[in-house]
Amino acid sequence: MRSSSRTLLSLLSVATAIASAVAFGLTPTAPLPALRSTSLHTGSCSNRKASVTSLQMQDNFFSKFTRTLVEKAKADVERTKRLFSGLDNIRSDMSVIDELLSFWNLDETEGTLERLEEALITRDFGVGTAVKICDELREAMKSGEVKEARELRGRMKEKIVEILESGGTNALLLDDEKPAVLMMVGVNGGGKTTTIGKLAAKLTAEGKTVMLAAGDTFRAAADMQLEEWATRSGSVMAPRSNAKSPAAVMYDAIDASLSDSADVLIADTSGRLHTNINLMKELEKVRGVFEKKMPNKPKEVLLVVDATQGQNVVNQAKGFNEAVGVTGIVLTKLDGTSKGGVVVSIVDELKIPIKFIGVGEKVEDLMLFDAKEYVDVLFPN
């Protein structure tokens, strides 16, 4: 038993080392340890055969395990590289905060906090969120928990992560009962249709059947753009509806998704300003159709907003949330802005989770949001 345990541990160590090496572009040259000799003791032929069989099973298991580790490590490294590259402008702008905290000392506490608060506000954290972060740091200094610049920086990062996680889970609400429903809303130009296509591609890659519903009846060629994404993503379009109103179009799309037993129905809606009362009422009718056709069923309402618009997206989120009950936010075009604080501000004010962020044009650039990862990229160790 002890020999077998040592064998397992040895194989596990080797597998992990290989995975880490390959992920970072290294080629392991050292041979695998001679593990078979550790368990082949003198004894009966049947015992030796059993030992050989057991070791072969272990080798097969750990070969698969190593491949899985390598693939996972490579994916993690690629994701981190993509995130660092996409958020480069924001990280560069946040370096001002790093410099400010680097020269902090206890004698200049209030002055440093005032400058930090100003720096956070100008980076779209919003007044309320900036004050909340600085108040937390002030209390930590007064209590003696924070005495060094490194500790101050660490406490700030912890507070930002805490705020980002206060909105709830970043996982999509995909109901087991077919079809799961994703209703996409947002203003014009936020990247809503493109986000739908990227989400569809991710879901089909996971083996799900996805149907797209063209509920944008106002924008010219909106349905053609969605059809193109359906082709690229391997999803299908809901049959064309003769209905004129978006609510009626969605009614027909729901019937089609039920008939086809689609795993996921992604509903596009017309882009609209959150200040346009009539258009927002129309959006409420679309949401009402889902409630009528699928009562008591969880529905994901994703608001797609353009991060380059800064604090304006907070007001957008408030308006859409009041109308249709937003359950998650997708922040696009983060690679095109240097002001990343709006990510924190929007969660702090509305307690709605950020579910995805867009950091580029590729499907892979639409990334599931991770609060700690985001903060670590902005303020790397």
Contacts in CASP RR format, 6 or more apart in sequence:
PFRMAT RR
TARGET T0000
AUTHOR 0000-0000-0000
METHOD contacts of the structure
MODEL  1
MRSSSRTLLSLLSVATAIASAVAFGLTPTAPLPALRSTSLHTGSCSNRKA
SVTSLQMQDNFFSKFTRTLVEKAKADVERTKRLFSGLDNIRSDMSVIDEL
LSFWNLDETEGTLERLEEALITRDFGVGTAVKICDELREAMKSGEVKEAR
ELRGRMKEKIVEILESGGTNALLLDDEKPAVLMMVGVNGGGKTTTIGKLA
AKLTAEGKTVMLAAGDTFRAAADMQLEEWATRSGSVMAPRSNAKSPAAVM
YDAIDASLSDSADVLIADTSGRLHTNINLMKELEKVRGVFEKKMPNKPKE
VLLVVDATQGQNVVNQAKGFNEAVGVTGIVLTKLDGTSKGGVVVSIVDEL
KIPIKFIGVGEKVEDLMLFDAKEYVDVLFPN
3 38 0 8 1.000
3 39 0 8 1.000
4 39 0 8 1.000
4 54 0 8 1.000
6 38 0 8 1.000
7 35 0 8 1.000
7 38 0 8 1.000
7 39 0 8 1.000
7 55 0 8 1.000
7 58 0 8 1.000
8 58 0 8 1.000
10 33 0 8 1.000
10 35 0 8 1.000
11 35 0 8 1.000
11 58 0 8 1.000
11 59 0 8 1.000
11 62 0 8 1.000
12 62 0 8 1.000
12 65 0 8 1.000
14 32 0 8 1.000
14 33 0 8 1.000
14 62 0 8 1.000
14 66 0 8 1.000
15 62 0 8 1.000
15 65 0 8 1.000
15 66 0 8 1.000
15 69 0 8 1.000
16 69 0 8 1.000
17 28 0 8 1.000
18 28 0 8 1.000
18 66 0 8 1.000
18 69 0 8 1.000
18 70 0 8 1.000
19 66 0 8 1.000
19 69 0 8 1.000
19 70 0 8 1.000
19 72 0 8 1.000
19 73 0 8 1.000
20 73 0 8 1.000
21 27 0 8 1.000
21 28 0 8 1.000
22 28 0 8 1.000
22 70 0 8 1.000
22 73 0 8 1.000
22 74 0 8 1.000
23 70 0 8 1.000
23 73 0 8 1.000
23 74 0 8 1.000
23 76 0 8 1.000
23 77 0 8 1.000
24 77 0 8 1.000
35 55 0 8 1.000
35 59 0 8 1.000
36 52 0 8 1.000
36 55 0 8 1.000
39 51 0 8 1.000
39 54 0 8 1.000
39 55 0 8 1.000
40 48 0 8 1.000
40 51 0 8 1.000
40 52 0 8 1.000
41 47 0 8 1.000
41 51 0 8 1.000
79 367 0 8 1.000
80 373 0 8 1.000
80 377 0 8 1.000
82 359 0 8 1.000
82 364 0 8 1.000
82 365 0 8 1.000
82 367 0 8 1.000
83 359 0 8 1.000
83 367 0 8 1.000
83 373 0 8 1.000
83 374 0 8 1.000
83 377 0 8 1.000
84 91 0 8 1.000
84 377 0 8 1.000
85 335 0 8 1.000
85 359 0 8 1.000
86 334 0 8 1.000
86 335 0 8 1.000
86 359 0 8 1.000
86 360 0 8 1.000
86 365 0 8 1.000
87 334 0 8 1.000
87 335 0 8 1.000
87 359 0 8 1.000
87 374 0 8 1.000
87 377 0 8 1.000
87 378 0 8 1.000
88 335 0 8 1.000
89 335 0 8 1.000
89 336 0 8 1.000
89 337 0 8 1.000
89 338 0 8 1.000
90 334 0 8 1.000
90 337 0 8 1.000
90 338 0 8 1.000
90 339 0 8 1.000
90 340 0 8 1.000
90 341 0 8 1.000
90 378 0 8 1.000
91 377 0 8 1.000
91 378 0 8 1.000
91 380 0 8 1.000
92 338 0 8 1.000
93 123 0 8 1.000
93 338 0 8 1.000
93 339 0 8 1.000
93 340 0 8 1.000
94 123 0 8 1.000
94 340 0 8 1.000
94 378 0 8 1.000
94 379 0 8 1.000
96 119 0 8 1.000
97 116 0 8 1.000
97 119 0 8 1.000
97 120 0 8 1.000
97 123 0 8 1.000
97 379 0 8 1.000
98 153 0 8 1.000
98 379 0 8 1.000
100 112 0 8 1.000
100 115 0 8 1.000
100 116 0 8 1.000
100 119 0 8 1.000
101 112 0 8 1.000
101 116 0 8 1.000
101 149 0 8 1.000
101 152 0 8 1.000
101 153 0 8 1.000
101 156 0 8 1.000
102 149 0 8 1.000
103 149 0 8 1.000
104 112 0 8 1.000
104 149 0 8 1.000
104 152 0 8 1.000
105 149 0 8 1.000
106 141 0 8 1.000
106 147 0 8 1.000
109 138 0 8 1.000
109 141 0 8 1.000
113 134 0 8 1.000
113 137 0 8 1.000
113 138 0 8 1.000
116 133 0 8 1.000
116 134 0 8 1.000
116 137 0 8 1.000
116 156 0 8 1.000
117 130 0 8 1.000
117 131 0 8 1.000
117 133 0 8 1.000
117 134 0 8 1.000
120 126 0 8 1.000
120 129 0 8 1.000
120 130 0 8 1.000
120 133 0 8 1.000
120 134 0 8 1.000
120 341 0 8 1.000
121 127 0 8 1.000
121 130 0 8 1.000
123 338 0 8 1.000
123 339 0 8 1.000
123 340 0 8 1.000
123 341 0 8 1.000
124 310 0 8 1.000
124 311 0 8 1.000
124 339 0 8 1.000
124 340 0 8 1.000
124 341 0 8 1.000
124 342 0 8 1.000
124 345 0 8 1.000
125 133 0 8 1.000
125 341 0 8 1.000
125 342 0 8 1.000
125 344 0 8 1.000
125 345 0 8 1.000
126 311 0 8 1.000
126 341 0 8 1.000
126 345 0 8 1.000
128 345 0 8 1.000
128 348 0 8 1.000
129 163 0 8 1.000
129 341 0 8 1.000
129 344 0 8 1.000
129 345 0 8 1.000
129 348 0 8 1.000
129 349 0 8 1.000
132 159 0 8 1.000
132 163 0 8 1.000
132 348 0 8 1.000
133 156 0 8 1.000
133 159 0 8 1.000
133 160 0 8 1.000
133 163 0 8 1.000
136 155 0 8 1.000
136 159 0 8 1.000
137 146 0 8 1.000
137 152 0 8 1.000
137 155 0 8 1.000
137 156 0 8 1.000
137 159 0 8 1.000
140 146 0 8 1.000
140 152 0 8 1.000
140 155 0 8 1.000
141 152 0 8 1.000
145 151 0 8 1.000
145 155 0 8 1.000
146 152 0 8 1.000
146 155 0 8 1.000
153 379 0 8 1.000
156 379 0 8 1.000
157 375 0 8 1.000
157 376 0 8 1.000
157 379 0 8 1.000
160 344 0 8 1.000
160 375 0 8 1.000
161 371 0 8 1.000
161 372 0 8 1.000
161 375 0 8 1.000
163 344 0 8 1.000
163 347 0 8 1.000
163 348 0 8 1.000
164 343 0 8 1.000
164 344 0 8 1.000
164 347 0 8 1.000
164 354 0 8 1.000
164 371 0 8 1.000
164 374 0 8 1.000
164 375 0 8 1.000
165 371 0 8 1.000
166 347 0 8 1.000
166 348 0 8 1.000
166 351 0 8 1.000
167 347 0 8 1.000
167 351 0 8 1.000
167 352 0 8 1.000
167 353 0 8 1.000
168 351 0 8 1.000
168 353 0 8 1.000
169 353 0 8 1.000
170 353 0 8 1.000
170 354 0 8 1.000
170 355 0 8 1.000
170 368 0 8 1.000
170 369 0 8 1.000
170 370 0 8 1.000
170 371 0 8 1.000
171 355 0 8 1.000
172 180 0 8 1.000
172 182 0 8 1.000
172 300 0 8 1.000
172 355 0 8 1.000
173 180 0 8 1.000
173 298 0 8 1.000
173 299 0 8 1.000
173 300 0 8 1.000
173 327 0 8 1.000
174 180 0 8 1.000
174 264 0 8 1.000
174 300 0 8 1.000
175 181 0 8 1.000
175 297 0 8 1.000
175 298 0 8 1.000
177 297 0 8 1.000
178 257 0 8 1.000
178 258 0 8 1.000
178 261 0 8 1.000
178 262 0 8 1.000
178 263 0 8 1.000
179 211 0 8 1.000
179 257 0 8 1.000
179 258 0 8 1.000
179 261 0 8 1.000
179 262 0 8 1.000
179 263 0 8 1.000
179 264 0 8 1.000
179 265 0 8 1.000
180 263 0 8 1.000
180 264 0 8 1.000
180 265 0 8 1.000
180 300 0 8 1.000
181 264 0 8 1.000
181 265 0 8 1.000
181 267 0 8 1.000
181 290 0 8 1.000
181 294 0 8 1.000
181 297 0 8 1.000
181 299 0 8 1.000
181 300 0 8 1.000
182 199 0 8 1.000
182 264 0 8 1.000
182 265 0 8 1.000
182 266 0 8 1.000
182 267 0 8 1.000
182 299 0 8 1.000
182 300 0 8 1.000
182 302 0 8 1.000
183 267 0 8 1.000
183 269 0 8 1.000
183 286 0 8 1.000
183 287 0 8 1.000
183 290 0 8 1.000
183 299 0 8 1.000
183 300 0 8 1.000
183 301 0 8 1.000
183 302 0 8 1.000
183 324 0 8 1.000
184 192 0 8 1.000
184 195 0 8 1.000
184 196 0 8 1.000
184 266 0 8 1.000
184 267 0 8 1.000
184 268 0 8 1.000
184 269 0 8 1.000
184 302 0 8 1.000
184 304 0 8 1.000
185 192 0 8 1.000
185 269 0 8 1.000
185 271 0 8 1.000
185 283 0 8 1.000
185 301 0 8 1.000
185 302 0 8 1.000
185 303 0 8 1.000
185 304 0 8 1.000
185 320 0 8 1.000
185 324 0 8 1.000
185 326 0 8 1.000
186 192 0 8 1.000
186 269 0 8 1.000
186 271 0 8 1.000
186 272 0 8 1.000
186 303 0 8 1.000
186 304 0 8 1.000
186 305 0 8 1.000
186 316 0 8 1.000
186 320 0 8 1.000
187 271 0 8 1.000
187 272 0 8 1.000
187 273 0 8 1.000
187 274 0 8 1.000
187 305 0 8 1.000
187 306 0 8 1.000
187 316 0 8 1.000
188 219 0 8 1.000
188 271 0 8 1.000
188 272 0 8 1.000
188 273 0 8 1.000
189 271 0 8 1.000
189 306 0 8 1.000
190 304 0 8 1.000
190 305 0 8 1.000
190 306 0 8 1.000
190 332 0 8 1.000
190 333 0 8 1.000
191 304 0 8 1.000
191 306 0 8 1.000
191 332 0 8 1.000
191 333 0 8 1.000
192 268 0 8 1.000
192 269 0 8 1.000
192 271 0 8 1.000
192 304 0 8 1.000
193 216 0 8 1.000
193 222 0 8 1.000
193 225 0 8 1.000
193 226 0 8 1.000
193 229 0 8 1.000
193 268 0 8 1.000
194 229 0 8 1.000
194 332 0 8 1.000
195 302 0 8 1.000
195 304 0 8 1.000
195 330 0 8 1.000
195 332 0 8 1.000
195 356 0 8 1.000
195 366 0 8 1.000
196 212 0 8 1.000
196 226 0 8 1.000
196 229 0 8 1.000
196 266 0 8 1.000
196 268 0 8 1.000
197 212 0 8 1.000
197 226 0 8 1.000
197 229 0 8 1.000
197 230 0 8 1.000
197 232 0 8 1.000
197 233 0 8 1.000
197 235 0 8 1.000
197 266 0 8 1.000
197 363 0 8 1.000
198 233 0 8 1.000
198 363 0 8 1.000
198 365 0 8 1.000
198 366 0 8 1.000
199 266 0 8 1.000
199 356 0 8 1.000
199 366 0 8 1.000
200 210 0 8 1.000
200 212 0 8 1.000
200 229 0 8 1.000
200 230 0 8 1.000
200 233 0 8 1.000
200 234 0 8 1.000
200 235 0 8 1.000
200 266 0 8 1.000
201 229 0 8 1.000
201 232 0 8 1.000
201 233 0 8 1.000
201 234 0 8 1.000
201 235 0 8 1.000
201 363 0 8 1.000
202 363 0 8 1.000
202 366 0 8 1.000
203 210 0 8 1.000
203 235 0 8 1.000
203 263 0 8 1.000
203 264 0 8 1.000
204 210 0 8 1.000
204 233 0 8 1.000
204 234 0 8 1.000
204 235 0 8 1.000
207 263 0 8 1.000
208 263 0 8 1.000
208 264 0 8 1.000
209 235 0 8 1.000
209 236 0 8 1.000
209 260 0 8 1.000
209 261 0 8 1.000
209 262 0 8 1.000
209 263 0 8 1.000
209 264 0 8 1.000
210 233 0 8 1.000
210 234 0 8 1.000
210 235 0 8 1.000
210 236 0 8 1.000
210 262 0 8 1.000
210 263 0 8 1.000
210 264 0 8 1.000
210 265 0 8 1.000
210 266 0 8 1.000
211 235 0 8 1.000
211 236 0 8 1.000
211 237 0 8 1.000
211 238 0 8 1.000
211 253 0 8 1.000
211 256 0 8 1.000
211 257 0 8 1.000
211 260 0 8 1.000
211 262 0 8 1.000
211 264 0 8 1.000
211 265 0 8 1.000
211 266 0 8 1.000
212 226 0 8 1.000
212 229 0 8 1.000
212 230 0 8 1.000
212 235 0 8 1.000
212 236 0 8 1.000
212 237 0 8 1.000
212 238 0 8 1.000
212 266 0 8 1.000
212 268 0 8 1.000
213 237 0 8 1.000
213 238 0 8 1.000
213 249 0 8 1.000
213 250 0 8 1.000
213 253 0 8 1.000
213 257 0 8 1.000
213 265 0 8 1.000
213 266 0 8 1.000
213 267 0 8 1.000
213 268 0 8 1.000
214 222 0 8 1.000
214 223 0 8 1.000
214 226 0 8 1.000
214 227 0 8 1.000
214 237 0 8 1.000
214 238 0 8 1.000
214 249 0 8 1.000
214 268 0 8 1.000
215 222 0 8 1.000
215 246 0 8 1.000
215 249 0 8 1.000
215 250 0 8 1.000
215 253 0 8 1.000
215 267 0 8 1.000
215 268 0 8 1.000
215 269 0 8 1.000
215 270 0 8 1.000
215 286 0 8 1.000
216 222 0 8 1.000
216 223 0 8 1.000
216 226 0 8 1.000
216 246 0 8 1.000
216 268 0 8 1.000
216 269 0 8 1.000
216 270 0 8 1.000
216 271 0 8 1.000
217 244 0 8 1.000
217 245 0 8 1.000
217 246 0 8 1.000
217 249 0 8 1.000
217 270 0 8 1.000
218 270 0 8 1.000
218 271 0 8 1.000
219 270 0 8 1.000
219 271 0 8 1.000
222 268 0 8 1.000
222 270 0 8 1.000
223 237 0 8 1.000
223 240 0 8 1.000
226 237 0 8 1.000
226 268 0 8 1.000
227 237 0 8 1.000
229 235 0 8 1.000
230 236 0 8 1.000
230 237 0 8 1.000
235 266 0 8 1.000
236 260 0 8 1.000
236 262 0 8 1.000
238 252 0 8 1.000
238 253 0 8 1.000
238 256 0 8 1.000
238 257 0 8 1.000
238 265 0 8 1.000
239 252 0 8 1.000
239 256 0 8 1.000
241 248 0 8 1.000
241 249 0 8 1.000
241 252 0 8 1.000
241 253 0 8 1.000
243 249 0 8 1.000
243 251 0 8 1.000
243 252 0 8 1.000
245 282 0 8 1.000
245 285 0 8 1.000
246 269 0 8 1.000
246 270 0 8 1.000
246 282 0 8 1.000
246 283 0 8 1.000
246 285 0 8 1.000
246 286 0 8 1.000
247 282 0 8 1.000
247 285 0 8 1.000
247 286 0 8 1.000
247 288 0 8 1.000
247 289 0 8 1.000
250 267 0 8 1.000
250 286 0 8 1.000
250 289 0 8 1.000
250 290 0 8 1.000
251 289 0 8 1.000
251 293 0 8 1.000
253 265 0 8 1.000
253 267 0 8 1.000
254 265 0 8 1.000
254 289 0 8 1.000
254 290 0 8 1.000
254 293 0 8 1.000
254 294 0 8 1.000
255 293 0 8 1.000
257 265 0 8 1.000
267 286 0 8 1.000
267 290 0 8 1.000
269 283 0 8 1.000
269 286 0 8 1.000
270 279 0 8 1.000
270 282 0 8 1.000
272 279 0 8 1.000
272 280 0 8 1.000
272 282 0 8 1.000
272 283 0 8 1.000
273 279 0 8 1.000
274 280 0 8 1.000
274 315 0 8 1.000
274 316 0 8 1.000
274 318 0 8 1.000
274 319 0 8 1.000
274 320 0 8 1.000
274 323 0 8 1.000
280 319 0 8 1.000
280 320 0 8 1.000
280 323 0 8 1.000
281 323 0 8 1.000
283 320 0 8 1.000
283 323 0 8 1.000
283 324 0 8 1.000
284 323 0 8 1.000
284 324 0 8 1.000
286 324 0 8 1.000
287 301 0 8 1.000
287 323 0 8 1.000
287 324 0 8 1.000
287 325 0 8 1.000
290 299 0 8 1.000
299 327 0 8 1.000
300 327 0 8 1.000
300 328 0 8 1.000
301 324 0 8 1.000
301 325 0 8 1.000
301 326 0 8 1.000
301 327 0 8 1.000
301 328 0 8 1.000
302 326 0 8 1.000
302 327 0 8 1.000
302 328 0 8 1.000
302 329 0 8 1.000
302 330 0 8 1.000
302 355 0 8 1.000
303 316 0 8 1.000
303 317 0 8 1.000
303 320 0 8 1.000
303 321 0 8 1.000
303 326 0 8 1.000
303 328 0 8 1.000
303 329 0 8 1.000
303 330 0 8 1.000
303 352 0 8 1.000
304 329 0 8 1.000
304 330 0 8 1.000
304 332 0 8 1.000
305 313 0 8 1.000
305 316 0 8 1.000
305 317 0 8 1.000
305 329 0 8 1.000
305 330 0 8 1.000
305 331 0 8 1.000
305 332 0 8 1.000
305 346 0 8 1.000
306 313 0 8 1.000
306 332 0 8 1.000
306 333 0 8 1.000
307 313 0 8 1.000
307 331 0 8 1.000
307 332 0 8 1.000
307 333 0 8 1.000
307 334 0 8 1.000
307 336 0 8 1.000
307 337 0 8 1.000
307 339 0 8 1.000
307 340 0 8 1.000
307 342 0 8 1.000
307 343 0 8 1.000
307 357 0 8 1.000
307 358 0 8 1.000
308 333 0 8 1.000
308 336 0 8 1.000
308 337 0 8 1.000
309 316 0 8 1.000
310 337 0 8 1.000
310 339 0 8 1.000
310 342 0 8 1.000
311 342 0 8 1.000
311 345 0 8 1.000
313 331 0 8 1.000
313 342 0 8 1.000
313 346 0 8 1.000
314 342 0 8 1.000
314 345 0 8 1.000
314 346 0 8 1.000
314 349 0 8 1.000
314 350 0 8 1.000
317 326 0 8 1.000
317 329 0 8 1.000
317 346 0 8 1.000
317 349 0 8 1.000
317 350 0 8 1.000
317 352 0 8 1.000
318 349 0 8 1.000
318 350 0 8 1.000
320 326 0 8 1.000
321 350 0 8 1.000
321 352 0 8 1.000
326 350 0 8 1.000
326 352 0 8 1.000
327 352 0 8 1.000
328 352 0 8 1.000
328 353 0 8 1.000
328 354 0 8 1.000
328 355 0 8 1.000
329 346 0 8 1.000
329 352 0 8 1.000
329 353 0 8 1.000
329 354 0 8 1.000
329 355 0 8 1.000
330 354 0 8 1.000
330 355 0 8 1.000
330 356 0 8 1.000
330 357 0 8 1.000
330 358 0 8 1.000
330 366 0 8 1.000
331 342 0 8 1.000
331 343 0 8 1.000
331 346 0 8 1.000
331 354 0 8 1.000
331 356 0 8 1.000
331 357 0 8 1.000
331 358 0 8 1.000
331 369 0 8 1.000
332 357 0 8 1.000
332 358 0 8 1.000
333 358 0 8 1.000
333 360 0 8 1.000
334 340 0 8 1.000
334 343 0 8 1.000
334 357 0 8 1.000
334 358 0 8 1.000
334 359 0 8 1.000
335 358 0 8 1.000
335 359 0 8 1.000
335 360 0 8 1.000
335 365 0 8 1.000
340 378 0 8 1.000
343 354 0 8 1.000
343 357 0 8 1.000
343 374 0 8 1.000
346 352 0 8 1.000
346 354 0 8 1.000
347 353 0 8 1.000
347 354 0 8 1.000
353 369 0 8 1.000
354 369 0 8 1.000
355 368 0 8 1.000
355 369 0 8 1.000
356 366 0 8 1.000
356 367 0 8 1.000
356 368 0 8 1.000
356 369 0 8 1.000
357 366 0 8 1.000
357 367 0 8 1.000
357 369 0 8 1.000
357 374 0 8 1.000
358 365 0 8 1.000
358 366 0 8 1.000
358 367 0 8 1.000
359 365 0 8 1.000
359 367 0 8 1.000
END
